[in-house]
Amino acid sequence: GGTSDFTVVRLGPERMARADRGSDVLATTGVHVGGTDFDRRLSLDLLMPLLGFKHTGPAGREVPSRVFFDLSTWHLIQWLYSPRALRDAQNLRTDYADARLHARLMRVLHERLGHRMANTVEQAKIAASLADAEAPMALDWIEPGLHAAVTPEGLARFLAQPLEQVVACAQDCLQQAGISAQGLEAIYLTGGSSALRPLRHALKAAFPDTPQLEGDLFGGVAAGLAVSG
């Protein structure tokens, strides 16, 4: 997803039978930072440099970056396969000092490998977080021997800035609810991104005395939408 959402709710056995639970919802906040944003950040830092992102050309200037930002953004990737976008990418050749990097970019675009790259980053992110170990990314389908990796340390570093926004959103939700961190009895986690260790560590640092409870990470959001109608 593309958002991180928080709700402060009163729970308890005596409240379950109530027909109207509206007064139990104390506050709700959200921020447009989520799994796709984390993937985009990792793609820009780890994969796009292999195609020329931040590469300095013969004139001493970096290759124009728009194509790399679009190629790292799931819903924009498809537009890079249009004839005009392909021509624009081909015209970037003179901005490259290393022709091999440009050739990789054009292969990704001509063979429509953008979504495969995005999926590769996502799966490596999940693997590195769950195993707390380096997750290799074999990119032989772009060029033989080409590879990259997501490490737990790198994952924490790359996601530090967006996670600051997520934690700030959680703290704002508490403030709107009118309760302190000490008054929070539990943090219930749902949604795929809540499985990420850096996210859990960031929430633990912000709310050190509050236990984290894991719900249905991949089905909880859909189930909630179904219940709400």
Backbone as a chain_set.jsonl record, in Angstrom:
{"seq": "GGTSDFTVVRLGPERMARADRGSDVLATTGVHVGGTDFDRRLSLDLLMPLLGFKHTGPAGREVPSRVFFDLSTWHLIQWLYSPRALRDAQNLRTDYADARLHARLMRVLHERLGHRMANTVEQAKIAASLADAEAPMALDWIEPGLHAAVTPEGLARFLAQPLEQVVACAQDCLQQAGISAQGLEAIYLTGGSSALRPLRHALKAAFPDTPQLEGDLFGGVAAGLAVSG", "coords": {"N": [[0.792, -1.185, 0.0], [0.137, 2.381, -0.128], [-0.067, 3.989, 2.078], [0.207, 4.757, 5.601], [-1.644, 4.068, 8.353], [-3.288, 5.02, 11.37], [-5.172, 4.296, 14.297], [-6.656, 5.116, 17.342], [-8.232, 3.208, 19.692], [-10.745, 2.343, 22.048], [-10.933, -0.666, 23.791], [-12.469, -3.635, 25.131], [-14.064, -6.226, 27.068], [-16.578, -5.483, 28.028], [-17.472, -3.722, 26.173], [-17.993, -4.97, 23.82], [-20.586, -5.816, 23.208], [-21.965, -3.581, 22.514], [-24.021, -1.791, 20.286], [-23.384, 0.519, 18.923], [-20.254, 1.585, 18.357], [-18.962, 3.897, 17.926], [-18.1, 5.948, 19.65], [-15.923, 4.806, 20.79], [-13.807, 5.036, 19.114], [-11.177, 6.98, 19.229], [-9.357, 8.584, 17.847], [-8.075, 9.091, 14.534], [-5.508, 8.86, 12.179], [-3.414, 9.397, 9.266], [-0.779, 8.864, 6.869], [0.78, 9.5, 3.75], [2.714, 7.371, 3.252], [4.042, 4.287, 2.657], [4.266, 0.75, 1.898], [4.886, 0.739, -0.897], [6.304, 3.093, -1.108], [8.552, 2.532, 0.438], [9.682, 0.515, -1.123], [10.251, 1.959, -3.421], [12.213, 3.716, -2.516], [14.278, 1.918, -1.904], [14.73, 0.826, -4.441], [15.681, 3.057, -5.878], [18.053, 3.52, -4.491], [19.492, 1.124, -4.692], [19.099, -0.318, -7.139], [18.634, 1.42, -9.376], [21.081, 2.919, -9.726], [22.552, 1.056, -11.149], [21.61, 1.337, -13.639], [22.239, 3.85, -14.338], [21.48, 5.967, -12.687], [22.367, 8.841, -10.941], [24.747, 8.781, -12.245], [27.591, 10.283, -13.632], [27.974, 12.144, -16.539], [29.79, 12.769, -19.686], [29.933, 15.551, -19.803], [30.18, 16.316, -17.254], [27.88, 16.411, -15.801], [25.101, 14.973, -14.026], [23.174, 12.184, -15.217], [19.922, 12.924, -16.424], [17.292, 12.532, -14.094], [14.601, 11.758, -14.094], [13.55, 9.472, -15.445], [14.45, 7.385, -13.869], [13.21, 7.773, -11.414], [10.564, 7.4, -12.208], [10.725, 4.745, -13.049], [11.057, 3.505, -10.671], [8.675, 3.727, -9.438], [5.771, 2.146, -8.922], [3.159, 2.515, -10.203], [3.789, 4.143, -12.306], [5.483, 2.925, -14.027], [4.552, 1.582, -16.361], [4.116, 3.608, -18.213], [6.56, 4.197, -19.24], [7.042, 2.578, -21.341], [5.99, 3.515, -23.645], [6.149, 4.71, -27.083], [7.126, 7.377, -27.22], [8.332, 7.739, -24.679], [10.322, 5.814, -24.842], [11.887, 6.856, -26.909], [12.759, 9.198, -25.667], [14.305, 8.111, -23.627], [16.26, 6.807, -25.125], [17.52, 9.0, -26.22], [18.974, 9.895, -24.113], [21.446, 8.855, -24.252], [23.745, 10.386, -24.892], [24.229, 11.621, -22.528], [25.508, 9.889, -20.949], [28.576, 8.589, -19.727], [29.346, 6.02, -19.534], [28.593, 3.577, -21.616], [27.55, 1.079, -21.162], [25.846, 1.211, -18.955], [23.721, 2.7, -19.984], [22.845, 0.932, -21.928], [21.833, -1.111, -20.355], [19.643, 0.211, -19.188], [18.037, 0.652, -21.475], [17.52, -1.949, -22.25], [15.947, -2.868, -20.112], [13.704, -1.243, -20.505], [12.88, -1.773, -23.195], [12.343, -4.505, -23.051], [10.429, -4.542, -21.185], [10.829, -4.798, -18.35], [10.441, -3.481, -16.012], [8.458, -3.802, -13.939], [9.207, -6.26, -13.037], [11.672, -5.689, -11.891], [10.771, -4.048, -9.794], [9.296, -5.892, -8.301], [11.333, -7.625, -7.577], [12.859, -6.053, -5.833], [10.964, -5.668, -3.796], [10.554, -8.31, -2.829], [13.134, -8.916, -1.907], [13.4, -7.01, 0.095], [11.477, -7.924, 1.936], [12.546, -10.462, 2.519], [15.063, -9.819, 3.651], [14.247, -8.494, 5.925], [12.646, -10.372, 7.35], [14.424, -12.525, 7.775], [16.488, -11.223, 8.929], [18.927, -10.877, 7.656], [21.299, -10.672, 4.929], [19.816, -10.23, 1.745], [20.113, -11.438, -1.37], [19.911, -10.114, -4.723], [19.502, -11.403, -7.708], [20.219, -10.404, -10.921], [20.439, -11.389, -13.472], [18.801, -11.526, -15.64], [18.793, -9.065, -16.687], [21.456, -8.466, -17.248], [24.104, -10.74, -17.667], [25.53, -11.915, -14.685], [24.988, -9.62, -13.262], [24.107, -8.121, -10.2], [22.693, -7.332, -6.953], [22.067, -6.406, -3.51], [20.03, -6.508, -0.56], [20.609, -5.473, 2.648], [20.152, -5.963, 6.214], [21.139, -3.754, 7.657], [21.38, -1.811, 5.67], [18.703, -1.649, 4.904], [17.517, -0.538, 7.197], [18.818, 1.931, 7.181], [18.102, 3.109, 4.698], [15.367, 3.366, 5.015], [15.001, 5.038, 7.121], [14.302, 7.828, 7.025], [11.604, 7.945, 5.804], [10.329, 6.407, 7.767], [10.443, 8.023, 9.981], [8.425, 9.833, 9.417], [6.229, 8.135, 9.553], [6.219, 7.339, 12.263], [5.858, 9.84, 13.449], [3.271, 10.338, 12.612], [1.883, 8.386, 14.049], [2.346, 9.308, 16.64], [1.013, 11.737, 16.509], [-1.578, 10.828, 16.289], [-2.044, 9.777, 18.833], [-1.874, 12.141, 20.298], [-4.079, 13.558, 19.304], [-6.039, 11.912, 20.291], [-5.891, 12.46, 22.91], [-4.404, 11.134, 24.854], [-1.575, 9.846, 26.66], [1.628, 8.344, 25.807], [2.112, 6.487, 27.755], [-0.395, 5.742, 28.44], [-1.204, 4.052, 26.51], [-2.097, 0.826, 25.789], [-1.535, -1.266, 24.022], [-0.095, -1.925, 20.789], [-1.507, -2.682, 17.837], [-0.699, -4.48, 15.046], [-1.139, -4.536, 11.568], [-1.293, -5.31, 8.056], [0.994, -5.568, 5.33], [3.48, -4.111, 5.446], [3.895, -3.776, 8.13], [5.304, -5.9, 9.001], [7.948, -5.368, 8.71], [11.129, -5.173, 10.143], [12.584, -2.697, 10.644], [10.439, -0.865, 10.853], [9.021, -1.833, 13.063], [10.991, -1.596, 14.999], [11.287, 1.177, 15.021], [8.787, 1.998, 15.986], [8.917, 0.797, 18.464], [10.975, 2.21, 19.647], [9.76, 4.684, 19.876], [7.568, 4.115, 21.463], [8.343, 2.649, 23.964], [7.363, 1.156, 26.143], [5.121, -0.125, 25.364], [3.473, -3.025, 24.367], [3.681, -4.851, 21.256], [1.287, -6.196, 19.163], [0.66, -8.718, 16.85], [-1.387, -8.879, 14.066], [-3.4, -10.225, 11.386], [-1.284, -9.994, 8.951], [-1.422, -9.74, 6.147], [-4.06, -9.994, 5.436], [-5.638, -8.546, 7.11], [-6.277, -5.802, 6.626], [-7.93, -5.926, 4.338], [-9.995, -7.477, 5.403], [-11.011, -5.737, 7.321], [-12.012, -3.7, 5.687], [-14.024, -5.107, 4.415], [-15.77, -5.63, 6.516], [-16.525, -3.045, 7.212], [-17.975, -2.382, 5.056]], "CA": [[0.0, 0.0, 0.0], [0.826, 3.655, -0.163], [-0.339, 4.795, 3.263], [0.308, 4.182, 6.944], [-2.811, 4.606, 9.051], [-3.343, 4.716, 12.802], [-6.42, 4.578, 14.998], [-6.671, 4.836, 18.779], [-9.548, 2.633, 19.968], [-11.0, 1.727, 23.358], [-11.381, -2.047, 23.685], [-12.774, -4.276, 26.405], [-15.19, -7.167, 26.959], [-17.852, -4.836, 28.318], [-17.837, -2.869, 25.042], [-18.227, -5.774, 22.625], [-22.012, -5.977, 22.904], [-22.566, -2.307, 22.132], [-24.375, -1.679, 18.868], [-22.676, 1.679, 18.373], [-18.912, 1.694, 18.946], [-18.354, 5.117, 17.396], [-17.427, 6.722, 20.695], [-14.69, 4.116, 21.186], [-12.749, 5.466, 18.193], [-10.754, 8.252, 19.812], [-8.648, 9.396, 16.844], [-7.571, 8.384, 13.347], [-4.593, 9.656, 11.357], [-2.762, 8.651, 8.197], [0.255, 9.564, 6.116], [1.0, 8.845, 2.458], [3.983, 6.645, 3.249], [3.731, 2.878, 2.858], [5.147, -0.252, 1.307], [5.392, 1.121, -2.215], [7.31, 4.145, -0.903], [9.764, 1.863, 0.904], [10.254, -0.167, -2.288], [10.781, 3.0, -4.32], [13.461, 4.202, -1.932], [15.286, 0.868, -2.077], [15.039, 0.718, -5.863], [16.532, 4.194, -6.244], [19.362, 3.412, -3.848], [20.211, -0.118, -4.969], [19.002, -0.811, -8.514], [18.726, 2.449, -10.411], [22.468, 3.257, -10.076], [23.042, 0.084, -12.127], [21.1, 1.783, -14.942], [22.742, 5.191, -14.616], [21.042, 6.987, -11.733], [23.484, 9.557, -10.312], [25.949, 8.603, -13.071], [28.082, 11.543, -14.2], [28.266, 12.011, -17.951], [31.012, 13.4, -20.203], [29.927, 17.0, -19.57], [30.295, 16.552, -15.815], [26.549, 16.503, -15.198], [24.434, 13.693, -13.816], [22.119, 11.806, -16.157], [18.601, 13.356, -15.941], [16.85, 11.479, -13.173], [13.164, 11.469, -14.103], [13.268, 8.104, -15.87], [14.75, 6.469, -12.765], [12.141, 7.919, -10.421], [9.375, 6.746, -12.758], [10.972, 3.309, -13.096], [10.998, 3.017, -9.291], [7.327, 3.999, -8.928], [4.997, 1.053, -9.515], [2.064, 2.895, -11.089], [4.291, 4.947, -13.428], [6.387, 2.117, -14.855], [3.968, 1.234, -17.658], [4.194, 4.732, -19.148], [7.91, 4.254, -19.807], [7.114, 1.687, -22.494], [5.386, 4.177, -24.807], [7.16, 5.108, -28.073], [7.75, 8.654, -26.868], [9.219, 7.541, -23.529], [11.484, 5.062, -25.315], [12.735, 7.801, -27.644], [13.392, 10.086, -24.685], [15.346, 7.343, -22.934], [17.345, 6.583, -26.076], [18.226, 10.271, -26.391], [19.84, 10.128, -22.953], [22.748, 8.202, -24.474], [24.847, 11.355, -24.878], [24.453, 12.052, -21.144], [26.229, 8.804, -20.276], [29.975, 8.313, -20.036], [29.457, 4.56, -19.577], [27.548, 3.093, -22.519], [26.965, -0.151, -20.634], [24.734, 1.581, -18.084], [22.597, 3.085, -20.836], [22.353, -0.283, -22.575], [20.992, -1.801, -19.362], [18.382, 0.945, -19.094], [17.23, 0.425, -22.663], [17.041, -3.334, -22.238], [14.834, -2.917, -19.155], [12.531, -0.6, -21.092], [12.435, -2.485, -24.397], [11.83, -5.827, -22.677], [9.379, -4.308, -20.188], [11.268, -5.475, -17.132], [10.32, -2.568, -14.878], [7.71, -4.379, -12.824], [10.012, -7.365, -12.493], [12.632, -5.05, -10.988], [10.053, -3.607, -8.596], [8.965, -7.078, -7.512], [12.592, -8.139, -7.029], [13.177, -5.223, -4.667], [9.993, -5.942, -2.732], [10.821, -9.621, -2.238], [14.397, -8.832, -1.165], [13.085, -6.236, 1.309], [10.781, -8.821, 2.86], [13.471, -11.516, 2.941], [16.084, -9.248, 4.539], [13.614, -8.145, 7.19], [12.204, -11.567, 8.065], [15.569, -13.345, 8.176], [17.503, -10.351, 9.528], [20.162, -11.266, 6.972], [21.399, -10.141, 3.57], [18.976, -10.853, 0.73], [20.678, -11.134, -2.686], [19.026, -9.903, -5.865], [20.133, -11.815, -8.959], [19.666, -9.608, -12.02], [20.984, -11.956, -14.707], [17.846, -11.302, -16.725], [19.154, -7.771, -17.279], [22.811, -8.649, -17.765], [24.734, -11.856, -16.964], [26.414, -11.571, -13.579], [24.562, -8.406, -12.561], [23.449, -8.449, -8.938], [22.678, -6.352, -5.86], [21.605, -7.065, -2.287], [19.459, -5.721, 0.532], [21.1, -5.916, 3.951], [19.366, -5.386, 7.312], [21.671, -2.429, 7.982], [20.987, -0.919, 4.588], [17.26, -1.469, 4.974], [17.25, 0.427, 8.269], [19.343, 3.239, 6.784], [17.325, 3.651, 3.594], [13.985, 3.63, 5.42], [14.983, 5.877, 8.327], [13.565, 9.086, 6.822], [10.151, 7.745, 5.725], [9.806, 5.881, 9.025], [10.247, 9.168, 10.876], [7.093, 10.357, 9.115], [5.246, 7.172, 10.042], [6.182, 7.443, 13.724], [5.252, 11.137, 13.767], [1.834, 10.183, 12.399], [1.379, 7.624, 15.197], [2.362, 10.195, 17.809], [-0.05, 12.715, 16.309], [-2.839, 10.145, 16.571], [-2.172, 9.755, 20.289], [-2.131, 13.509, 20.758], [-5.468, 13.877, 18.977], [-6.895, 11.11, 21.167], [-5.803, 13.021, 24.245], [-3.793, 10.221, 25.813], [-0.115, 9.804, 26.61], [2.186, 7.054, 25.401], [1.981, 5.586, 28.895], [-1.781, 5.286, 28.499], [-1.443, 3.139, 25.391], [-1.913, -0.52, 26.327], [-1.001, -2.18, 23.01], [-0.077, -1.502, 19.387], [-1.946, -3.803, 17.006], [-0.081, -4.314, 13.731], [-1.713, -5.254, 10.443], [-0.767, -4.787, 6.795], [2.279, -6.181, 5.015], [4.655, -3.338, 5.853], [4.094, -3.853, 9.577], [6.229, -7.001, 9.281], [9.323, -4.897, 8.557], [11.826, -4.937, 11.404], [12.849, -1.275, 10.906], [9.209, -0.21, 11.294], [8.733, -2.264, 14.435], [11.998, -0.995, 15.871], [10.989, 2.606, 15.132], [7.643, 2.128, 16.887], [9.361, 0.409, 19.807], [11.758, 3.333, 20.175], [8.832, 5.769, 20.204], [6.655, 3.645, 22.515], [9.131, 1.534, 24.516], [6.657, 0.379, 27.167], [3.866, -0.638, 24.806], [3.659, -4.266, 23.604], [3.192, -4.886, 19.883], [0.516, -7.399, 18.874], [0.616, -8.947, 15.405], [-2.633, -9.395, 13.518], [-3.277, -10.83, 10.065], [-0.5, -8.971, 8.265], [-1.754, -9.554, 4.733], [-5.501, -10.039, 5.216], [-6.352, -7.73, 8.084], [-6.817, -4.573, 6.038], [-9.054, -6.304, 3.483], [-11.087, -7.924, 6.269], [-11.602, -4.547, 7.912], [-12.8, -3.02, 4.658], [-15.222, -5.907, 4.174], [-16.674, -5.43, 7.651], [-17.052, -1.678, 7.178], [-18.892, -2.275, 3.918]], "C": [[0.845, 1.264, 0.0], [0.543, 4.538, 1.017], [-0.01, 4.018, 4.525], [-0.77, 4.866, 7.775], [-2.837, 4.137, 10.497], [-4.703, 5.099, 13.363], [-6.243, 4.229, 16.471], [-8.094, 4.428, 19.143], [-9.613, 2.121, 21.404], [-11.536, 0.315, 23.13], [-11.67, -2.597, 25.074], [-13.989, -5.164, 26.272], [-16.543, -6.516, 27.191], [-18.346, -3.983, 27.151], [-18.268, -3.675, 23.823], [-19.698, -5.833, 22.227], [-22.681, -4.685, 22.455], [-22.837, -2.248, 20.634], [-23.62, -0.548, 18.194], [-21.343, 1.828, 19.096], [-18.218, 2.975, 18.514], [-17.585, 5.903, 18.432], [-16.135, 6.076, 21.173], [-13.523, 4.45, 20.265], [-12.339, 6.876, 18.602], [-10.055, 9.161, 18.811], [-8.193, 8.502, 15.703], [-6.678, 9.336, 12.561], [-3.992, 8.771, 10.269], [-1.733, 9.511, 7.495], [0.515, 8.779, 4.838], [2.419, 8.289, 2.363], [3.65, 5.19, 3.545], [4.694, 1.979, 2.123], [5.716, 0.138, -0.04], [6.437, 2.231, -2.119], [8.633, 3.543, -0.431], [10.466, 1.18, -0.271], [10.908, 0.837, -3.239], [12.126, 3.502, -3.818], [14.583, 3.188, -2.134], [15.699, 0.733, -3.538], [15.968, 1.839, -6.315], [17.941, 4.045, -5.682], [20.175, 2.213, -4.326], [20.201, -0.551, -6.432], [19.209, 0.264, -9.572], [20.156, 2.902, -10.711], [23.072, 2.293, -11.095], [22.595, 0.438, -13.541], [21.525, 3.207, -15.272], [22.285, 6.283, -13.68], [22.246, 7.522, -10.968], [24.819, 9.327, -11.034], [26.329, 9.944, -13.703], [28.515, 11.333, -15.643], [29.504, 12.763, -18.383], [31.078, 14.906, -19.971], [30.021, 17.339, -18.086], [28.971, 16.71, -15.105], [25.959, 15.107, -15.03], [23.394, 13.448, -14.912], [20.778, 12.296, -15.604], [17.883, 12.222, -15.219], [15.394, 11.054, -13.317], [12.863, 10.019, -14.458], [13.49, 7.116, -14.732], [13.698, 6.562, -11.661], [10.867, 7.239, -10.913], [9.533, 5.227, -12.742], [10.942, 2.681, -11.703], [9.613, 3.17, -8.68], [6.335, 3.097, -9.651], [3.977, 1.532, -10.544], [2.507, 3.758, -12.268], [5.118, 4.129, -14.415], [5.825, 1.901, -16.252], [4.095, 2.358, -18.683], [5.565, 4.846, -19.801], [8.061, 3.37, -21.041], [6.487, 2.306, -23.746], [6.483, 4.572, -25.794], [7.874, 6.407, -27.707], [8.733, 8.487, -25.711], [10.474, 6.777, -23.936], [12.434, 5.964, -26.101], [13.476, 8.72, -26.675], [14.53, 9.37, -23.963], [16.534, 7.093, -23.854], [18.179, 7.848, -26.251], [19.118, 10.626, -25.208], [21.248, 9.586, -23.169], [23.907, 9.184, -24.385], [25.14, 11.885, -23.477], [25.255, 11.031, -20.347], [27.692, 8.777, -20.694], [30.194, 6.814, -20.193], [28.295, 4.013, -20.399], [26.857, 1.848, -21.981], [25.763, 0.151, -19.74], [23.5, 1.961, -18.9], [22.002, 1.869, -21.526], [21.463, -1.078, -21.62], [19.628, -1.127, -19.255], [17.483, 0.623, -20.276], [16.73, -1.012, -22.728], [15.851, -3.479, -21.295], [13.565, -2.34, -19.778], [12.001, -1.369, -22.295], [11.805, -3.833, -24.052], [10.786, -5.755, -21.561], [9.657, -5.065, -18.885], [11.079, -4.624, -15.877], [9.594, -3.161, -13.686], [8.443, -5.58, -12.225], [11.069, -6.82, -11.539], [11.955, -4.643, -9.682], [9.716, -4.787, -7.699], [10.211, -7.676, -6.866], [12.993, -7.367, -5.781], [12.249, -5.547, -3.506], [10.293, -7.267, -2.038], [12.116, -9.624, -1.433], [14.206, -8.058, 0.133], [12.454, -7.135, 2.358], [11.734, -9.872, 3.406], [14.503, -10.995, 3.925], [15.5, -8.934, 5.904], [13.252, -9.383, 7.999], [13.371, -12.387, 8.595], [16.616, -12.558, 8.938], [18.882, -10.7, 8.973], [20.141, -10.691, 5.56], [20.533, -10.94, 2.609], [19.515, -10.484, -0.648], [19.596, -10.929, -3.738], [19.796, -10.251, -7.131], [19.439, -11.101, -10.114], [20.212, -10.075, -13.363], [20.072, -11.725, -15.906], [17.985, -9.902, -17.32], [20.508, -7.876, -17.957], [23.452, -9.797, -16.996], [25.699, -11.371, -15.879], [26.008, -10.337, -12.799], [23.801, -8.791, -11.29], [23.505, -7.258, -7.983], [22.174, -7.099, -4.634], [21.004, -6.047, -1.334], [19.989, -6.306, 1.832], [20.215, -5.323, 5.048], [19.824, -3.977, 7.668], [21.269, -1.408, 6.921], [19.498, -0.627, 4.607], [16.897, -0.427, 6.022], [17.683, 1.83, 7.864], [18.471, 3.883, 5.704], [15.916, 4.065, 4.025], [13.87, 4.582, 6.6], [14.122, 7.128, 8.143], [12.054, 8.864, 6.673], [9.553, 7.202, 7.018], [9.642, 6.977, 10.071], [8.855, 9.768, 10.668], [6.002, 9.441, 9.665], [5.099, 7.283, 11.555], [5.535, 8.762, 14.149], [3.736, 11.08, 13.609], [1.201, 9.429, 13.566], [1.314, 8.503, 16.444], [1.269, 11.253, 17.719], [-1.413, 12.105, 16.62], [-3.091, 10.086, 18.076], [-2.533, 11.136, 20.835], [-3.582, 13.904, 20.495], [-6.446, 13.123, 19.874], [-6.874, 11.619, 22.6], [-5.263, 12.074, 25.289], [-2.28, 10.236, 25.625], [0.346, 8.433, 26.133], [2.041, 6.032, 26.517], [0.555, 5.04, 29.018], [-2.154, 4.327, 27.386], [-1.125, 1.718, 25.84], [-1.319, -1.491, 25.319], [-1.016, -1.5, 21.651], [-0.392, -2.733, 18.552], [-1.475, -3.552, 15.577], [-0.807, -5.147, 12.684], [-1.266, -4.578, 9.152], [0.644, -5.286, 6.575], [3.489, -5.44, 5.523], [4.915, -3.412, 7.349], [4.98, -5.028, 9.97], [7.686, -6.556, 9.228], [9.953, -4.601, 9.912], [12.114, -3.452, 11.653], [11.611, -0.519, 11.386], [8.901, -0.569, 12.742], [9.736, -1.66, 15.418], [11.717, 0.492, 16.083], [9.814, 2.842, 16.079], [8.032, 1.78, 18.32], [10.163, 1.53, 20.45], [10.847, 4.477, 20.613], [7.909, 5.406, 21.366], [7.278, 2.437, 23.21], [8.38, 0.643, 25.497], [5.374, -0.268, 26.656], [4.112, -1.913, 24.004], [3.065, -4.154, 22.204], [2.517, -6.232, 19.634], [0.361, -7.542, 17.369], [-0.713, -9.547, 14.993], [-2.38, -10.131, 12.216], [-2.591, -9.806, 9.164], [-0.986, -8.695, 6.848], [-3.255, -9.584, 4.453], [-6.294, -9.115, 6.101], [-6.992, -6.49, 7.498], [-8.033, -4.885, 5.174], [-10.253, -6.743, 4.317], [-11.789, -6.731, 6.906], [-12.465, -3.787, 6.926], [-14.099, -3.768, 4.384], [-16.249, -5.704, 5.284], [-17.33, -4.055, 7.595], [-18.003, -1.45, 6.012], [-18.356, -1.398, 2.83]], "O": [[2.07, 1.229, 0.11], [0.869, 5.725, 0.987], [0.045, 2.789, 4.523], [-0.802, 6.092, 7.884], [-2.457, 3.008, 10.808], [-5.304, 6.094, 12.957], [-5.734, 3.157, 16.801], [-9.042, 5.186, 18.938], [-8.653, 1.538, 21.909], [-12.483, 0.122, 22.367], [-11.171, -2.078, 26.073], [-14.864, -4.892, 25.449], [-17.545, -6.942, 26.617], [-19.504, -3.566, 27.135], [-18.848, -3.12, 22.89], [-20.019, -5.892, 21.04], [-23.845, -4.698, 22.056], [-21.986, -2.61, 19.821], [-23.258, -0.649, 17.022], [-21.298, 2.151, 20.283], [-17.012, 3.124, 18.715], [-16.532, 6.465, 18.133], [-15.342, 6.705, 21.873], [-12.371, 4.175, 20.602], [-13.061, 7.842, 18.353], [-10.15, 10.384, 18.916], [-7.956, 7.308, 15.887], [-7.051, 10.482, 12.308], [-4.057, 7.544, 10.347], [-1.808, 10.739, 7.524], [0.477, 7.548, 4.836], [3.208, 8.689, 1.507], [3.043, 4.89, 4.573], [5.8, 2.387, 1.767], [6.894, -0.099, -0.309], [7.347, 2.306, -2.944], [9.704, 3.985, -0.844], [11.688, 1.255, -0.402], [11.982, 0.585, -3.786], [13.06, 3.691, -4.597], [15.703, 3.554, -2.493], [16.878, 0.549, -3.839], [16.929, 1.6, -7.047], [18.915, 4.41, -6.34], [21.404, 2.271, -4.364], [21.192, -1.095, -6.918], [19.897, 0.028, -10.565], [20.438, 3.247, -11.858], [23.995, 2.659, -11.823], [23.127, -0.086, -14.52], [21.217, 3.718, -16.349], [22.671, 7.437, -13.863], [23.041, 6.758, -10.42], [25.884, 9.639, -10.501], [25.476, 10.648, -14.243], [29.323, 10.451, -15.935], [30.203, 13.338, -17.548], [32.168, 15.479, -19.944], [29.951, 18.507, -17.705], [28.932, 17.099, -13.938], [26.271, 14.187, -15.785], [22.815, 14.387, -15.458], [20.513, 12.104, -14.418], [17.875, 11.084, -15.689], [14.991, 10.065, -12.705], [12.005, 9.398, -13.83], [12.785, 6.111, -14.642], [13.338, 5.557, -11.049], [10.17, 6.581, -10.14], [8.578, 4.505, -12.454], [10.817, 1.463, -11.572], [9.396, 2.787, -7.53], [6.088, 3.263, -10.846], [3.937, 1.003, -11.655], [1.697, 4.075, -13.139], [5.417, 4.594, -15.515], [6.558, 2.025, -17.234], [4.174, 2.098, -19.884], [5.71, 5.526, -20.816], [9.092, 3.41, -21.712], [6.462, 1.67, -24.799], [7.632, 4.752, -25.391], [9.089, 6.518, -27.868], [9.838, 9.027, -25.752], [11.564, 7.055, -23.435], [13.652, 5.847, -25.969], [14.667, 8.985, -26.841], [15.587, 9.952, -23.72], [17.684, 7.158, -23.419], [19.397, 7.779, -26.411], [19.926, 11.552, -25.291], [22.141, 9.831, -22.358], [24.959, 8.837, -23.848], [26.17, 12.522, -23.255], [25.635, 11.285, -19.204], [28.011, 8.924, -21.874], [31.11, 6.383, -20.894], [27.154, 3.988, -19.938], [25.699, 1.59, -22.31], [24.771, -0.578, -19.768], [22.377, 1.592, -18.555], [20.785, 1.783, -21.691], [20.456, -1.651, -22.036], [18.593, -1.792, -19.234], [16.296, 0.35, -20.099], [15.626, -1.262, -23.213], [14.863, -4.132, -21.631], [12.478, -2.888, -19.599], [10.796, -1.594, -22.402], [10.841, -4.251, -24.693], [10.323, -6.78, -21.061], [8.841, -5.849, -18.401], [11.515, -5.014, -14.794], [10.055, -3.04, -12.551], [8.303, -5.871, -11.037], [11.335, -7.419, -10.497], [12.496, -4.862, -8.598], [9.835, -4.697, -6.477], [10.155, -8.175, -5.742], [13.418, -7.957, -4.787], [12.694, -5.684, -2.367], [10.288, -7.344, -0.809], [12.189, -10.267, -0.386], [14.788, -8.412, 1.158], [12.845, -7.114, 3.525], [11.74, -10.148, 4.605], [14.791, -11.65, 4.926], [16.173, -9.088, 6.923], [13.519, -9.441, 9.199], [13.327, -12.888, 9.718], [17.529, -13.138, 9.527], [19.862, -10.804, 9.71], [19.094, -10.276, 5.062], [20.514, -12.17, 2.65], [19.39, -9.331, -1.062], [18.508, -11.498, -3.65], [20.646, -9.481, -7.576], [18.22, -11.185, -10.265], [20.423, -9.275, -14.274], [20.526, -11.73, -17.05], [17.366, -9.592, -18.339], [20.687, -7.433, -19.092], [23.353, -9.828, -15.77], [26.565, -10.532, -16.126], [26.617, -10.03, -11.774], [22.952, -9.683, -11.312], [24.264, -6.311, -8.186], [21.886, -8.293, -4.709], [21.409, -4.884, -1.3], [19.835, -7.5, 2.088], [19.591, -4.284, 4.834], [19.001, -3.105, 7.948], [20.869, -0.287, 7.238], [19.076, 0.502, 4.357], [16.076, 0.456, 5.775], [16.997, 2.806, 8.167], [18.141, 5.066, 5.791], [15.341, 5.001, 3.469], [12.763, 4.9, 7.035], [13.306, 7.453, 9.005], [11.282, 9.537, 7.355], [8.402, 7.497, 7.339], [8.791, 6.868, 10.953], [8.192, 10.162, 11.626], [4.984, 9.907, 10.177], [3.982, 7.318, 12.071], [4.755, 8.795, 15.101], [3.003, 11.7, 14.379], [0.114, 9.784, 14.023], [0.349, 8.449, 17.205], [0.669, 11.623, 18.728], [-2.297, 12.779, 17.15], [-4.209, 10.317, 18.537], [-3.384, 11.273, 21.714], [-4.235, 14.506, 21.347], [-7.533, 13.613, 20.181], [-7.729, 11.258, 23.409], [-5.605, 12.177, 26.467], [-1.776, 10.596, 24.561], [-0.438, 7.487, 26.064], [1.866, 4.843, 26.253], [0.337, 3.995, 29.631], [-3.285, 3.844, 27.324], [0.007, 1.436, 26.232], [-0.66, -2.453, 25.715], [-1.834, -0.618, 21.39], [0.36, -3.708, 18.557], [-1.813, -2.533, 14.974], [-1.06, -6.333, 12.896], [-0.901, -3.402, 9.159], [1.413, -5.414, 7.527], [4.441, -6.065, 5.989], [6.029, -3.144, 7.798], [5.369, -5.15, 11.132], [8.571, -7.295, 9.66], [9.386, -3.872, 10.727], [11.908, -2.98, 12.771], [11.718, 0.37, 12.232], [8.56, 0.298, 13.546], [9.375, -1.265, 16.526], [11.885, 1.009, 17.188], [9.839, 3.775, 16.882], [7.542, 2.388, 19.271], [10.049, 1.774, 21.652], [11.126, 5.158, 21.599], [7.515, 6.268, 22.152], [6.789, 1.317, 23.058], [8.739, -0.523, 25.661], [4.632, -0.883, 27.422], [4.888, -1.889, 23.049], [2.075, -3.454, 21.991], [3.112, -7.284, 19.87], [-0.028, -6.593, 16.688], [-1.12, -10.591, 15.502], [-1.272, -10.606, 11.97], [-3.225, -8.871, 8.675], [-0.966, -7.551, 6.395], [-3.683, -9.237, 3.352], [-7.488, -8.911, 5.881], [-8.129, -6.158, 7.834], [-9.05, -4.198, 5.259], [-11.395, -6.424, 3.985], [-13.014, -6.712, 7.018], [-13.531, -3.286, 7.285], [-15.142, -3.157, 4.15], [-17.448, -5.618, 5.024], [-18.517, -3.904, 7.884], [-18.74, -0.464, 5.976], [-19.015, -1.21, 1.807]]}, "num_chains": 1, "name": "protein.A"}
